[in-house]
Amino acid sequence: NSDMTPRRREPPSQSLWQWYLRQLQIAPVRTKALTACLLSGVSDVMAQALTGRLARGLDVTSVRHQMLVGLTVQCSLTVKWRCVALLNDCCFVEMIAIVS
């Protein structure tokens, strides 16, 4: 009976990575926006720690602002840049086909 055989479980980090890659396929813009938001927040906390500001307490307003910038600006720019790059690639391929 196949229901009784133990399933091989992936390590949590591997399954999390697989889930993230799947989210990139399902909803790339949302996933990239949330990733940029999270990384911007983490980088602000790290910057506060490296500069000694964290010793006075976490500047939550700064982290919030950086996360907002990551969510709105950084993601928008990277998604638009990727669209422009894809458009250029397509146009370049068509130009080569026309010239050939």
N, C-alpha and C positions, 0 to 999 in steps of 0.2 A: 504494500500500500504506500503510495507516494506521500500521503499526508503524514505518515509516521517517520519518514526520513528527516533527519535534522537538516535545516537549511544552513548553508555556509553564510555567515554574517561577515560583511566587510567591516574593516575598522571604522570607527565613527568619523575620523578625518577623511577617509576615502569616500564614504557615503555622502558626507557633507559637500565634498568637492564635486561629486557626480551630480548631486542635487543642484549645486550652483551652475554647473555647465548646462544642465537641463533648463534651468530658469533663463539662461542666456539665449537658448533656442526658442523658448516659449514667449518670453517677454523681454527682448533685449534692451529696450530703452528704459523700462522700469528697473530692471536688474542693474544696469549700468548707473542709473541715477542713484539708486540706494547704495551701491558700492562706493560711488564717489562721495556720497554723504558720509558714510561710515569712515572711509579712509581719511577724509578731511577732518573729521572730529578726532580720530585717533592721532593724526599728525599734529593737531593743535595741542592735545594733551602732552604728547612727546616733546613738543617745542617748549611748553611751559616747564616741563621737568628738566630739560637740558639747560634752560636759561635761569633756573632757580626760582622762577615765579611760582612754581607748584608748591614750594615750601610755605608760601603765604596763604595757600588754599587754592583750590581749583577755580579758575575764572570761567564759570559756566556760560556767561554771556559770550565770551570769545569763542568757546567751543560751539555754542549754538550758531553763532554767525558763520563760522567756518563750515559747519555742516550745511547751512542754508546755501552758502556759495557753492559747495560741492554738489548739492542737489539740483540747483538751478543753473548756474553758470558753467561750471566745469563739464557737467554731463551734456548740456546743450551744445557747447562748443565741440566736444569730441564726437558727438553723434552727427552734428552737421558737417564736421571735417571729414568724417568717414563717408558720408553721403556724397560730398564733393569729390573725394578720392575715387569712389566707385563710379561716379558719373564721368570723371576724367578717364578712368580706365576703359569704360565702355566706349566713349567717344574715340579714344586712341585706337582701340581695336577696330572700330568701324572705319576710321580714317585709313588704317593699314589695309583693310579689305577693299576699300574704294581705290586706293592707289595701286594695289596689286593687280 
